[in-house]
């Protein structure tokens, strides 16, 4: 995760054969700098996938993509691992990346999780999930008017810490090994609260083995190795599924 929070979101997902950006809600300058800190030059990107069109997910992409000739793929993908999510945006998406022995689920802006989303995420070992707000902090926030609070809590708004913990519980019978919390509100959440809620939920289920991390707005997370490919053998990776035009 290059950065995640109310002010901007972006993540780098890569195999040995392909490097893609998921969203570009940081400034173009920050995107370039943070990619370089991960050992990737902007011109090496094979493309950008957009979850949706809100400013905190696209603000740096116009400059970045024009300067480095990086294509954007949005709502024109023919892959089983692309699925709709409920959010107040135009055709918002979630992703499940599969390459070699590893799978990564990515849902960062949604008001609730449908049964279809749970089934699409059941095979993943690593999950990036929104923990936008703590419900009590949101209710007590004096900066947001009541209609905004209602939108955030609606079925097309954002997941709370408790709601995200509930989603993770539903995935525990699957293959999940690692969770990365993201898109935290600046005013209505803290990394400590988000981590505490999810870890307590996992402990209640007897799954303290699941690793939990939290992405922040201003820092790059550690690089997570999700799976391996078999040396010397052809293996389809996520670029084969994602980078093709819809019929």
C-alpha positions, 0 to 999 in steps of 0.5 A, spaced: 500 500 500 503 506 497 498 510 502 491 509 504 486 514 508 480 519 507 485 523 503 488 518 498 489 511 496 493 507 492 497 500 492 502 496 488 500 489 486 506 486 482 508 479 479 515 477 476 511 479 469 507 485 471 506 491 475 499 494 476 497 500 480 490 499 484 488 507 484 492 513 484 489 518 489 495 521 491 499 526 487 503 524 481 509 526 485 507 522 491 506 516 486 512 516 483 516 517 489 513 512 493 513 507 487 521 508 487 521 507 494 518 500 492 523 499 487 519 500 481 519 506 476 513 509 474 514 507 466 515 500 468 507 500 470 503 496 465 497 499 467 492 502 473 486 499 475 480 503 478 476 501 484 471 507 482 472 515 480 472 519 487 478 524 487 481 520 493 482 514 488 484 518 482 487 525 483 494 523 481 492 519 475 491 524 469 499 527 470 502 520 471 498 516 466 500 522 461 507 523 463 509 515 463 504 513 458 500 508 463 494 505 460 488 505 465 483 500 465 476 501 468 469 497 467 472 494 461 475 488 464 473 480 462 475 477 469 472 473 474 476 476 479 473 483 478 466 484 481 461 490 483 461 493 490 456 497 493 458 504 494 456 511 492 460 511 485 459 509 478 460 502 477 465 501 483 469 495 483 473 490 488 478 485 485 481 478 487 488 477 484 490 470 483 497 468 481 501 462 482 500 459 489 497 466 491 491 470 491 489 477 494 482 480 495 481 488 495 475 491 497 476 498 500 470 502 499 463 499 500 457 500 505 456 492 506 459 486 503 454 481 499 454 474 499 457 474 492 463 478 494 464 473 500 464 467 495 469 471 490 474 472 496 473 466 499 480 463 496 484 469 498 490 468 503 491 476 503 485 481 504 485 488 503 479 491 506 476 498 508 476 499 516 473 506 515 470 509 521 469 507 529 462 507 530 462 511 536 467 516 533 463 517 527 456 519 531 460 524 536 464 527 530 462 535 530 465 536 523 460 532 519 453 534 519 448 528 520 446 527 512 454 526 511 454 521 517 448 517 514 451 517 508 457 514 511 453 509 515 449 507 509 449 500 504 453 505 499 457 508 504 463 505 508 465 499 512 466 500 520 471 497 524 466 492 526 463 491 520 470 489 517 471 484 522 464 481 521 466 480 514 473 477 516 469 472 520 465 470 514 472 468 510 475 464 516 473 458 513 477 459 507 484 460 506 485 467 509 492 468 512 493 476 512 489 482 513 491 489 511 486 494 514 485 501 510 482 507 508 481 509 515 478 516 516 482 522 519 477 524 524 473 518 526 478 512 526 485 510 529 489 505 527 489 502 534 482 502 534 481 498 527 487 493 529 484 492 536 477 491 533 479 486 528 484 482 533 479 481 538 474 478 533 479 474 531 481 472 538 474 470 539 474 465 533 480 462 535 484 465 529 490 469 532 494 466 527 491 471 522 496 476 521 493 483 521 496 490 519 494 497 518 495 502 512 496 509 513 495 515 509 503 517 510 507 511 510 508 505 505 506 499 508 512 493 508 512 489 501 508 483 502 509 476 498 503 473 497 505 467 493 510 463 489 510 461 482 513 455 479 520 456 476 521 454 469 513 452 468 508 457 464 503 459 469 497 464 468 498 470 472 493 476 473 495 480 467 492 474 463 485 475 466 485 483 467 489 486 461 484 484 455 478 488 452 471 486 454 467 483 447 
